[in-house]
Amino acid sequence: MQAANVYNCNVIPLPKIKRGVGSITIIDNDNDIPFSIQRVYYLYDLPGGSSRGGHAHKTLHQLIVAVRGSFSILLDDGVNKKVVTLNRPDYGMLLMPGVWRELFEFSSGAVCMVAASEKFDEDDYIRDYQDFLRFKSTRQK
């Protein structure tokens, strides 16, 4: 299995169908994204400029989409960091397990949708950055 790093977390285009009035984006399991969606949740009513996240997952894959407005994501694999801004509902960030993420700079009225490969499991979370670095060091041996 390839080690998770910021370079295999990428923004991907999602199918967009334009109609006479508006557009629709559909996400099909194992077709548009490389996993089956087991859980979807939304972040909304966030004050402009606020932050969320600040954790990593051991096994969970995610697709994060700015359904409305914009926000940035800091990705950190323990060695490399990169920041990506999402601001279109037909593009999503594919997040691999073992990558620390922080969502920040939410625009006023932003809505963040997250599609996850697994149901909620608190044991899959790494919420302390030092614990994350220890987790990464044991995976790279």
Secondary structure in CASP SS format (residue, H / E / C, confidence):
PFRMAT SS
TARGET T0000
AUTHOR 0000-0000-0000
METHOD secondary structure of the structure
MODEL  1
M C 1.00
Q C 1.00
A C 1.00
A C 1.00
N C 1.00
V H 1.00
Y H 1.00
N H 1.00
C C 1.00
N E 1.00
V E 1.00
I E 1.00
P E 1.00
L C 1.00
P C 1.00
K E 1.00
I E 1.00
K E 1.00
R C 1.00
G C 1.00
V C 1.00
G C 1.00
S E 1.00
I E 1.00
T E 1.00
I C 1.00
I C 1.00
D C 1.00
N C 1.00
D C 1.00
N C 1.00
D C 1.00
I C 1.00
P C 1.00
F C 1.00
S C 1.00
I C 1.00
Q C 1.00
R E 1.00
V E 1.00
Y E 1.00
Y E 1.00
L E 1.00
Y C 1.00
D C 1.00
L C 1.00
P C 1.00
G C 1.00
G C 1.00
S C 1.00
S C 1.00
R E 1.00
G E 1.00
G E 1.00
H E 1.00
A E 1.00
H E 1.00
K C 1.00
T C 1.00
L C 1.00
H C 1.00
Q E 1.00
L E 1.00
I E 1.00
V E 1.00
A E 1.00
V E 1.00
R E 1.00
G C 1.00
S C 1.00
F E 1.00
S E 1.00
I E 1.00
L E 1.00
L E 1.00
D E 1.00
D C 1.00
G C 1.00
V C 1.00
N C 1.00
K E 1.00
K E 1.00
V E 1.00
V E 1.00
T E 1.00
L E 1.00
N C 1.00
R C 1.00
P C 1.00
D C 1.00
Y E 1.00
G E 1.00
M E 1.00
L E 1.00
L E 1.00
M C 1.00
P C 1.00
G C 1.00
V C 1.00
W E 1.00
R E 1.00
E E 1.00
L E 1.00
F E 1.00
E C 1.00
F C 1.00
S C 1.00
S C 1.00
G C 1.00
A C 1.00
V E 1.00
C E 1.00
M E 1.00
V E 1.00
A E 1.00
A E 1.00
S C 1.00
E C 1.00
K C 1.00
F C 1.00
D C 1.00
E H 1.00
D H 1.00
D H 1.00
Y E 1.00
I E 1.00
R C 1.00
D C 1.00
Y H 1.00
Q H 1.00
D H 1.00
F H 1.00
L H 1.00
R H 1.00
F H 1.00
K H 1.00
S H 1.00
T H 1.00
R H 1.00
Q C 1.00
K C 1.00
END
